[in-house]
Amino acid sequence: MHLDRGAAETDAVDEDIQASLSADHGGYHFGPPAFGRLPNRAELEGFDAELRSHRSLPPGVVESLELLPSDAVPMDALRTAVSALALYDPDAGDDSRDANLRKATRLLARLATAVAALHRLSQGLEVVAPDPGLNHAANFLYMLRGERPEEFEARVLEVTLILYMEHEFNASTFTARVIASTLADLYGAVVGAIAALKGPLHGGANEKAMDVILEIGVPERAEAWVEESLRQKKRVMGFGHRIYKTADSRVEVAKKWGALLGKQLDDTRLSDICITVEEVMRREKNLCPNVDFYAAPIYHMMEIPIALNTPIFAMSRVVGWSAHIIEQIDNNRLFRPNSRYVGATDLEFQPLDRRG
Ligand SMILES: CC(C)(COP(=O)(O)OP(=O)(O)OC[C@H]1O[C@@H](n2cnc3c(N)ncnc32)[C@H](O)[C@@H]1OP(=O)(O)O)[C@@H](O)C(=O)NCCC(=O)NCCS
């Protein structure tokens, strides 16, 4: 069974879906947001202090992560880490709004620690304890490398984390909301969201985009590379978007900070490749780059392994996921879409021993 998106019936199906949402289910109403306003200075400082206090992983979680194979795909290991974190959360059995806010805060603080710890364990290195004197981005780089980062570098990472933090009804957020709508717990919804984010058509694109940029190698090769890929009907990862058809509003910000980082490192090669690829993709396919295409080279310039690109996306997007999960639970209705069967209707039942 599948939703029929064939040409003739598309409009009718869309109308049916609209009708079924509004008439049968009353539609889905989202909001109001958790607090409905930005924090004042005291609230922000309080939240920041709380985040810093929750960064350490429970020892049982670290022991579980130590048992994972060193060649585990980081996104798979991160999904496992979140499952393990759930088992050690003192609010695990409490699904009240206050408990969910507490769980979301701990998860945000600890996901960055988990990404850094998983990487170090996979390299046979000691896990680095968080430094409460550093902000979220700087502390992540410190836990990853065991050295305090330069302020500018931490700021660039922070900018990408802000860009990735929330993005409406993307596939992983929708996954989280569907899981939350069954009244399953917040951790379970985030585990599902991580599984959805891994796919290369969604968050995994920020790893595949880097492969593209490295394969091109030098700006002079970019135009011919794109033309040949398109001729072979290949997808250029980091381009296209289901919603953005003219521009991804996050791109200009990532592009600017990537260029600044390149200048600081005295190597603008990656930015130059990206700009040429963007020009050719617009000219040939009228497709715009998405944020992944410009975030990936930023992480590469920071010498972060490509396989951590999507986990870094996850440790930021957990903010949006959590907010959506809490919002869903505040005003819940089980997601249960209709589908329309479009296959044969005249099939006769054949007993098993007559099926050839
Ligand atoms: C994101 C994505 C899945 C959106 O897909 P969509 O809106 O469903 O668009 P479609 O898959 O229907 O593609 C529409 C057309 O654009 C083409 N297209 C879309 N993205 C393309 C890409 N990255 N490279 C080359 N062609 C692309 C398709 O081949 C199709 O062309 P056609 O009409 O000639 O067959 C798609 O653009 C994609 O696969 N991008 C690469 C992965 C990526 O960067 N994902 C991160 C998204 S934030």
The ligand as an SDF file (V2000), in Angstrom:
LIG
                    3D

 48 50  0  0  0  0  0  0  0  0999 V2000
   16.4760   16.8310   -0.2700 C   0  0  0  0  0  0  0  0  0  0  0  0
   15.8260   16.0320   -1.3820 C   0  0  0  0  0  0  0  0  0  0  0  0
   15.5690   14.6110   -0.8890 C   0  0  0  0  0  0  0  0  0  0  0  0
   14.5080   16.7160   -1.7050 C   0  0  0  0  0  0  0  0  0  0  0  0
   13.9180   15.9610   -2.6500 O   0  0  0  0  0  0  0  0  0  0  0  0
   12.5360   16.3350   -3.3810 P   0  0  0  0  0  0  0  0  0  0  0  0
   12.0560   17.6750   -3.0040 O   0  0  0  0  0  0  0  0  0  0  0  0
   11.6430   15.2010   -3.1400 O   0  0  0  0  0  0  0  0  0  0  0  0
   12.9780   16.4250   -4.8500 O   0  0  0  0  0  0  0  0  0  0  0  0
   12.9800   15.2340   -5.8530 P   0  0  0  0  0  0  0  0  0  0  0  0
   13.7180   14.0930   -5.2500 O   0  0  0  0  0  0  0  0  0  0  0  0
   11.5580   14.9740   -6.2680 O   0  0  0  0  0  0  0  0  0  0  0  0
   13.7860   15.8360   -7.0700 O   0  0  0  0  0  0  0  0  0  0  0  0
   13.2490   16.8080   -7.9760 C   0  0  0  0  0  0  0  0  0  0  0  0
   14.1890   16.9170   -9.1460 C   0  0  0  0  0  0  0  0  0  0  0  0
   15.4100   17.5320   -8.7340 O   0  0  0  0  0  0  0  0  0  0  0  0
   16.4920   16.5990   -8.8800 C   0  0  0  0  0  0  0  0  0  0  0  0
   17.3280   16.7030   -7.7120 N   0  0  0  0  0  0  0  0  0  0  0  0
   16.9090   16.9130   -6.4370 C   0  0  0  0  0  0  0  0  0  0  0  0
   17.9710   16.9820   -5.6420 N   0  0  0  0  0  0  0  0  0  0  0  0
   19.0540   16.8160   -6.4290 C   0  0  0  0  0  0  0  0  0  0  0  0
   20.4290   16.7980   -6.1730 C   0  0  0  0  0  0  0  0  0  0  0  0
   20.8970   16.9560   -4.9280 N   0  0  0  0  0  0  0  0  0  0  0  0
   21.2730   16.6080   -7.2040 N   0  0  0  0  0  0  0  0  0  0  0  0
   20.8300   16.4480   -8.4520 C   0  0  0  0  0  0  0  0  0  0  0  0
   19.5160   16.4790   -8.7600 N   0  0  0  0  0  0  0  0  0  0  0  0
   18.6500   16.6450   -7.7570 C   0  0  0  0  0  0  0  0  0  0  0  0
   15.8600   15.2370   -9.0000 C   0  0  0  0  0  0  0  0  0  0  0  0
   16.6800   14.3270   -9.6950 O   0  0  0  0  0  0  0  0  0  0  0  0
   14.6100   15.5780   -9.7400 C   0  0  0  0  0  0  0  0  0  0  0  0
   14.9470   15.8120  -11.0810 O   0  0  0  0  0  0  0  0  0  0  0  0
   13.9980   15.3590  -12.2710 P   0  0  0  0  0  0  0  0  0  0  0  0
   12.7160   16.1330  -12.0660 O   0  0  0  0  0  0  0  0  0  0  0  0
   14.7620   15.7180  -13.4880 O   0  0  0  0  0  0  0  0  0  0  0  0
   13.8120   13.8830  -12.0650 O   0  0  0  0  0  0  0  0  0  0  0  0
   16.7090   15.9940   -2.6420 C   0  0  0  0  0  0  0  0  0  0  0  0
   16.9050   17.3040   -3.1010 O   0  0  0  0  0  0  0  0  0  0  0  0
   18.0450   15.3010   -2.4100 C   0  0  0  0  0  0  0  0  0  0  0  0
   18.1270   14.0810   -2.5180 O   0  0  0  0  0  0  0  0  0  0  0  0
   19.1110   16.0910   -2.0910 N   0  0  0  0  0  0  0  0  0  0  0  0
   20.3920   15.5210   -1.7880 C   0  0  0  0  0  0  0  0  0  0  0  0
   20.4410   15.1030   -0.3290 C   0  0  0  0  0  0  0  0  0  0  0  0
   20.4970   16.2920    0.5980 C   0  0  0  0  0  0  0  0  0  0  0  0
   21.2750   17.2090    0.4060 O   0  0  0  0  0  0  0  0  0  0  0  0
   19.6810   16.2330    1.6500 N   0  0  0  0  0  0  0  0  0  0  0  0
   19.6610   17.2500    2.6760 C   0  0  0  0  0  0  0  0  0  0  0  0
   18.3750   17.9940    2.6290 C   0  0  0  0  0  0  0  0  0  0  0  0
   18.3980   19.3190    3.8060 S   0  0  0  0  0  0  0  0  0  0  0  0
  1  2  1  0
  2  3  1  0
  2  4  1  0
  2 36  1  0
  4  5  1  0
  5  6  1  0
  6  7  2  0
  6  8  1  0
  6  9  1  0
  9 10  1  0
 10 11  2  0
 10 12  1  0
 10 13  1  0
 13 14  1  0
 14 15  1  0
 15 16  1  0
 15 30  1  0
 16 17  1  0
 17 18  1  0
 17 28  1  0
 18 19  1  0
 18 27  1  0
 19 20  2  0
 20 21  1  0
 21 22  1  0
 21 27  2  0
 22 23  1  0
 22 24  2  0
 24 25  1  0
 25 26  2  0
 26 27  1  0
 28 29  1  0
 28 30  1  0
 30 31  1  0
 31 32  1  0
 32 33  2  0
 32 34  1  0
 32 35  1  0
 36 37  1  0
 36 38  1  0
 38 39  2  0
 38 40  1  0
 40 41  1  0
 41 42  1  0
 42 43  1  0
 43 44  2  0
 43 45  1  0
 45 46  1  0
 46 47  1  0
 47 48  1  0
M  END
$$$$
